[in-house]
């Protein structure tokens, strides 16, 4: 990376930011290798049914929700096939859908009106149920994949000191904040 024209965009070596980049890249490479290994172990391959990256990570909120490393891994079609396999049984129940709608009645507003005026109309649960189910299922699938990836990494990988996750609060130059 340091031998490319984009080197000016990288943090300087041996700085706090440089160490954070090293940790992040280490985590990314480890996650990519881990997912490739798991794909082989599970017999998962890329097919026409493999979801597109935009389907799994439709917006910035989804990327933040799953974490930068898992989001970066999902750029690979093999990782998306593993995602589909690992999360195939994830679903949401009717109570969760109803609770979500009760807490967020205006989440899926529809607008009515004419002549330039628009009035927000809170939709009935029956009207927005499919959208809520999709929204909650997608979030639950991202959570399942992230937890699966974290657990597999914990089970199979030991990193030398200095290569821990960049968000590890034990690191002296941890700047990861939420």
Residue, then its C-alpha position, 0 to 999 in steps of 0.5 A: x500500500x505504501x508503494x502506491x500513488x495513494x500513499x499520501x492518503x494513508x496515516x504515517x507509519x508508527x503513529x497512533x493512526x498508523x497502528x489503528x490502520x494496521x489493526x483494522x487491515x489485520x482484522x479484515x484479512x483474518x475475517x476474509x480468510x476465516x469466511x473463505x475457510x468456513x465456506x469450504x467447511x460448510x460447502x457454500x458456493x456462489x450461485x445465482x441466489x447469492x445476494x448482492x451487496x446492496x441487498x445485505x447492506x442497503x444503506x450506511x445505517x446497515x453498514x454501521x450496524x454490522x461493523x466496518x470489518x463485516x461490511x468490508x468482508x461482504x464485498x466478496x460474493x463468497x462471504x455473501x453466500x456464507x451470510x445467506x447460509x448462516x442466516x437462512x433460518x432467521x425470522x421475526x415473530x408477529x409480536x416483534x412486528x406489532x411492537x415495532x409498529x407500536x413504537x414507530x407508527x410513523x416509520x413507514x408513513x404514506x402521504x396523501x393530498x392534492x394541489x401541492x399539499x401533502x398530509x402524513x397518514x400513519x398506516x395501519x399495521x396490516x398495510x406496512x407489515x411486509x415492510x416491517x418484517x423485511x426491515x426487522x429480518x434484515x437487521x436480525x440477519x446482519x446481527x446473526x452474521x456479525x455474531x457468527x463471525x465474531x464467535x468463529x474468530x474467537x474460536x479459531x484465531x489468536x492474534x499477536x499483541x498489537x494486532x487486536x481489533x482497533x476498537x479494543x479499549x485496552x489499546x493505548x491509542x484506541x480512538x473507536x467511539x460510538 
